[in-house]
Amino acid sequence: MSDKIGFIGLGNMGVPMAGRLLDAGNPLVVYDARESAIAPFVERGATAANSAADLASQVDTVFLSLPTPPIVEAVAFGDNGLAEGSQVKRIVDLSTTGPQMAETLAKKMQEKGVTWLDSPVSGGVGGAKAGTLAVMFSGPKADYDNLLPQLKAIGKPFYVSDKPGLAQTMKLVNNLLSAAAMALSSEAVAMGAKAGLSPDVMIDVINAGSGRNTATMQKFPQSILPGTFDYGFSSGLMFKDVKLFNEVAKAMGLNLPGCEVVFDIWQDAVDKLGADSDFTKVVTLTEKAAGVSLRSDGATG
């Protein structure tokens, strides 16, 4: 059994990741703004903390899984935040904050003698449950090596760099491609449906050919064709990641017109569908414009 570790953020991604850490034999101290999220972990043997500061006074290592950069910053340095803890030595941020935020938080935590390690993940709720997430890590190699058992419990770890923020950059590159695949696959399949092709047949053919991608292999079969729209990732979070990507690219002096188009598509999705909508619902905007339905025969959604 290892020393206790802390986990903050028991949402769609945090629950399965924290659960896998617990199942791997890691005694956990957990905290979430919602008491209802903590209770199931206490029933499984975890210890509940009453604040981020309280948690950081009980453990050396803390994992974070939080939805937005402002929330990550607040948990780190707000009232009763991690920075007020008396024991914490390192913080592993599984969230997507962008490289600038990661660099800022790493510098501020370093002044308090705490190492900030950015380690965003990719693979969705399904990957979190199965333990197949891509786990990107940047920070001191010694910390990566020491944390490998925990990182492997979550998914497949990749050591990206010792430079703070580069794992965040890697995550933004990945999610920009995911966002583009979702948007363009929706448009391509809508065109085929308009011409008279079956959505099911198209997805089967695409997934056997060179056009296959994460949208056609996962999102369409699981959430779009059956009409459930329950993939577990929101339009608002996808737009947040695309926005972060574009901000970083512009700060580097890059002109990436295709990425600007992807940004516009996801901003439109948030404006029309709402930030809390499942991100697979972006397909409904294309369906409406094309006058088609991309549902399987007999689908209820």
Secondary structure, DSSP 8 states (H G I E B T S, - for coil): ----EEEE--STTHHHHHHHHHHTT--EEEE-S-HHHHHHHHHTT-EE-SSHHHHHTT-SEEEE--SSHHHHHHHHHSTT-GGG-SS--EEEE-S---HHHHHHHHHHHHTTT-EEEE--EESHHHHHHHT-EEEEEES-HHHHHHHHHHHHHHEEEEEEESSTTHHHHHHHHHHHHHHHHHHHHHHHHHHHHHHT--HHHHHHHHHHSTT--HIIIIIIIIIITTS----S-BHHHHHHHHHHHHHHHHHTT---HHHHHHHHHHHHHHHHH-TTSBGGGHHHHHHHHHT-----TT---
